[in-house]
Amino acid sequence: MDTPINHSDYEQLAAGYVLGALEPDDEHVFQQHLGGCPQCEASVRELEEVVGELAYAAPPADPPATLWASIRREVRPERRRTQPRPRRGVAPLLARLAAAAAIVAVAALSVWNLNLRDQNASYRNQVAALEQAARLLNEPNTSRIALQGSATGAQATVVASSPQDRGVLIVENLPPLQRGRVYELWGIPERGRGQPQKALVFIPLRRQGVQTHEFEVPIQPGTVFAITEEPGPVGSDAPTTKPILAGEPQTV
Amino acid sequence: MRGKAYRGLEDGQLVQLVAEKDDGALEALYERYGKVAYSLARRILTDELLAQDVVQEVFLSLWRNARRFDAGRGTVATYLLSMTHHRAVDVVRREENLRRRRTSDEVLEFKADPAPGVEAEAEAAERRAEVRAALGQLPPAQREALALAYFGGYTQREVASLVGVPLGTVKTRMAAGMRKLKEALQEAGREEQQPWTRQ
């Protein structure tokens, strides 16, 4: 659409937005506006409720009993696995290297497995990112940063090369996002006190699996990495939400 | 805690238990919303297996992210059902052939409910009646635009092309229709508060 000239244009877009019916350019315009407009945010929240309630207009259909059974099958093992994690930070060098290698190996296997099924560009990018991660791990002055935070089950590791100002993000089980939101990776210099630098914008996988992304960002020895949720599709120039995962470097 | 004990709990309390990895609480939420979520996904996708995938994904998402659930941003019902809608629409767009099989008349069809039966679904049946009454109050052109987007997964431009009106008209119809629905449903909600659909 043409650039909206007054606020009622945005109000009108809110309905299409919650229905997921906007054209990409309208969606982009609305998302850009939404982050800074409490009125439209409130309107979206109210209309999301209508979207939820409209579900009751669908003709009722009983789900098969196997549906709950398969959900339960997925959640039961997780319930048993919820134990406190051991403290990290004093692991010997070899153990950390082994852990990094294991992550890369698991990621490589899963990407290889996916590649057997579908040779599309996104998987080729994943393989390129994995190769890059392996290359960086083989070089001096490479840090491996485990990102930690509040998102249950989410795991993320950054392999970062300070001399090259580039790295690879390996990420798994990030919470799914609402439509139009993205995750953004930041490099924050001076142990998190400096100005955050945009490293990467991405959306999580729909299915379970490891995602890998290459990025370029200025990296000093004290650069902290953090992931925040931001308005899509291009993310923000500075973080607008609290990080869901963050971590400081430890040289491997 | 087992079985019936969960039934007396509100949605918000159940989500707190789900955050503590209590799968009984997740099952209680599934009993409340699994059927309506599945019905919606099936309506949009017209495919039972894809609909099951979507519902499974939605409940697993709640299981994994219950700790981050923010009641200030909406109810659990809204979270589960609006996410079901988003996911199902994403899938229907990916599976274009599903949509080609359906005419806009099929999308728009609102069948009368079968007899609600003795199931523990009286609340859901009432909710259904309210939502359908609210839809019934809309001018037909607004209802048509909303139904094509909501159940058909069509974008505003596609709706404009299907209906044969300018894009701007579709935007106006959807905005007006959603506003009226919101008012009608709020009115219905005020008349009859249901303990577990409102936190």
Contacts between the chains, C-beta under 8 A, distances in Angstrom:
chain1	res1	chain2	res2	distance
A	1	B	167	7.9
A	11	B	175	7.1
A	12	B	171	5.5
A	12	B	172	6.7
A	12	B	175	4.4
A	13	B	171	7.4
A	13	B	175	8.0
A	14	B	175	7.3
A	14	B	178	8.0
A	15	B	171	7.9
A	15	B	174	4.6
A	15	B	175	4.3
A	15	B	177	7.4
A	15	B	178	4.0
A	15	B	179	7.4
A	16	B	149	7.4
A	16	B	156	5.3
A	16	B	171	6.3
A	16	B	174	5.6
A	16	B	175	7.6
A	18	B	82	7.5
A	18	B	178	7.5
A	19	B	146	7.4
A	19	B	149	4.6
A	19	B	150	6.0
A	19	B	174	6.7
A	19	B	178	7.6
A	20	B	85	7.4
A	20	B	86	5.9
A	20	B	89	4.9
A	20	B	90	7.8
A	20	B	149	7.7
A	20	B	153	7.6
A	21	B	149	4.0
A	21	B	154	6.9
A	21	B	155	5.1
A	21	B	156	5.0
A	21	B	159	7.2
A	21	B	174	6.9
A	22	B	155	7.0
A	22	B	156	6.4
A	23	B	155	5.9
A	23	B	156	6.3
A	23	B	157	5.4
A	26	B	156	7.6
A	45	B	73	6.2
A	45	B	74	5.8
A	46	B	182	5.9
A	47	B	178	5.6
A	47	B	182	6.6
A	48	B	74	5.9
A	48	B	78	5.7
A	48	B	82	5.0
A	49	B	74	6.1
A	49	B	75	7.2
A	49	B	78	4.9
A	49	B	82	7.9
A	49	B	182	7.6
A	49	B	185	7.8
A	50	B	178	5.9
A	50	B	181	5.1
A	50	B	182	5.1
A	50	B	185	6.3
A	51	B	78	7.7
A	51	B	81	7.4
A	51	B	82	4.5
A	51	B	85	5.6
A	51	B	150	7.5
A	52	B	74	7.7
A	52	B	75	7.6
A	52	B	77	5.7
A	52	B	78	3.9
A	52	B	79	7.7
A	52	B	80	7.5
A	52	B	81	3.7
A	52	B	82	4.5
A	52	B	85	7.6
A	53	B	77	7.9
A	53	B	78	7.9
A	53	B	81	7.4
A	53	B	127	7.2
A	53	B	131	5.6
A	53	B	185	5.5
A	54	B	85	7.7
A	54	B	131	6.3
A	54	B	135	7.9
A	54	B	146	7.9
A	54	B	150	5.7
A	54	B	181	7.4
A	55	B	36	5.2
A	55	B	37	6.8
A	55	B	39	7.3
A	55	B	40	4.0
A	55	B	81	4.2
A	55	B	84	6.7
A	55	B	85	6.7
A	56	B	36	5.9
A	56	B	124	6.9
A	56	B	127	4.7
A	56	B	128	4.3
A	56	B	130	7.6
A	56	B	131	4.3
A	56	B	132	7.8
A	57	B	110	6.9
A	57	B	128	6.9
A	57	B	131	4.8
A	57	B	132	5.6
A	57	B	135	5.9
A	58	B	36	7.3
A	58	B	39	4.4
A	58	B	40	4.5
A	58	B	42	7.4
A	58	B	43	3.9
A	58	B	44	8.0
A	58	B	151	7.3
A	59	B	39	6.5
A	59	B	43	6.4
A	59	B	111	5.2
A	59	B	113	7.6
A	60	B	35	6.7
A	60	B	36	7.6
A	60	B	39	5.1
A	60	B	113	6.8
A	60	B	114	7.2
A	60	B	121	7.9
A	60	B	124	7.6
A	60	B	128	7.2
A	61	B	35	7.6
A	61	B	38	6.2
A	61	B	39	4.6
A	61	B	42	5.0
A	61	B	43	7.8
A	62	B	35	6.4
A	62	B	38	7.7
A	63	B	34	5.8
A	63	B	35	6.1
A	63	B	38	3.9
A	63	B	51	8.0
A	63	B	52	6.8
A	63	B	55	6.7
A	64	B	48	7.6
A	64	B	52	7.1
A	66	B	52	7.9
A	67	B	34	7.1
A	67	B	38	6.9
A	67	B	52	5.0
A	67	B	55	6.3
A	67	B	56	6.6
A	68	B	27	6.9
A	68	B	30	5.7
A	68	B	34	6.7
A	70	B	52	7.7
A	70	B	56	6.1
A	71	B	26	7.6
A	71	B	30	6.9
A	71	B	56	5.4
A	71	B	59	5.2
A	71	B	60	6.5
A	72	B	23	6.5
A	72	B	27	7.3
A	74	B	56	7.5
A	74	B	60	5.7
A	74	B	63	7.8
A	75	B	21	7.9
A	75	B	23	5.0
A	75	B	26	6.3
A	75	B	60	7.1
A	75	B	63	5.2
A	76	B	23	6.5
A	78	B	21	6.7
A	78	B	63	7.4
A	79	B	21	4.7
A	79	B	22	8.0
A	79	B	23	5.7
A	82	B	21	5.0
A	150	B	67	6.8
A	150	B	68	6.6
A	151	B	65	7.3
A	151	B	68	6.7
A	152	B	19	7.9
A	152	B	64	5.7
A	152	B	65	6.7
A	152	B	66	7.8
A	152	B	67	5.3
A	152	B	68	7.7
A	153	B	64	5.2
A	173	B	64	6.9
A	175	B	61	7.2
A	175	B	64	6.6
A	175	B	65	4.4
A	175	B	68	6.4
A	176	B	61	5.3
A	176	B	65	7.7
A	176	B	83	7.8
A	178	B	86	7.4
A	179	B	86	5.3
A	206	B	57	7.4
A	206	B	90	7.8
A	244	B	68	7.9
